[in-house]
Amino acid sequence: MLLIPCPHCGERDESEFDYGGRALALPALDASGDEWHQALHLGNDSEDCVDEYWYHAGGCECWIRLRRSLSNHAFVEPGSSTGVID
């Protein structure tokens, strides 16, 4: 079970959320195909943490962006990396 820190509702069970995927840094629209392939499919394997989008369907119904550790799945600094997506 994963407890997800919602900025509006506090820590909630992951069953209340829908996973929205990784928050990717995308290249410019005129970037090469290789740059797009790297960004979308390969990512950065040296990352210790990943930024993700989560939708709080069972609560405040907001999209939030969180940073999660890849080694233990814990949310890292949820107070500073948590925010509502405008």
Secondary structure in CASP SS format (residue, H / E / C, confidence):
PFRMAT SS
TARGET T0000
AUTHOR 0000-0000-0000
METHOD secondary structure of the structure
MODEL  1
M C 1.00
L C 1.00
L E 1.00
I E 1.00
P E 1.00
C E 1.00
P C 1.00
H C 1.00
C C 1.00
G E 1.00
E E 1.00
R E 1.00
D E 1.00
E H 1.00
S H 1.00
E H 1.00
F C 1.00
D E 1.00
Y E 1.00
G E 1.00
G E 1.00
R E 1.00
A C 1.00
L C 1.00
A C 1.00
L C 1.00
P C 1.00
A C 1.00
L C 1.00
D C 1.00
A C 1.00
S C 1.00
G H 1.00
D H 1.00
E H 1.00
W H 1.00
H H 1.00
Q H 1.00
A H 1.00
L H 1.00
H H 1.00
L H 1.00
G C 1.00
N C 1.00
D C 1.00
S C 1.00
E C 1.00
D C 1.00
C E 1.00
V E 1.00
D E 1.00
E E 1.00
Y E 1.00
W E 1.00
Y E 1.00
H C 1.00
A C 1.00
G C 1.00
G C 1.00
C C 1.00
E C 1.00
C C 1.00
W E 1.00
I E 1.00
R E 1.00
L E 1.00
R E 1.00
R E 1.00
S E 1.00
L C 1.00
S C 1.00
N C 1.00
H C 1.00
A C 1.00
F E 1.00
V C 1.00
E C 1.00
P H 1.00
G H 1.00
S H 1.00
S H 1.00
T C 1.00
G E 1.00
V E 1.00
I C 1.00
D C 1.00
END
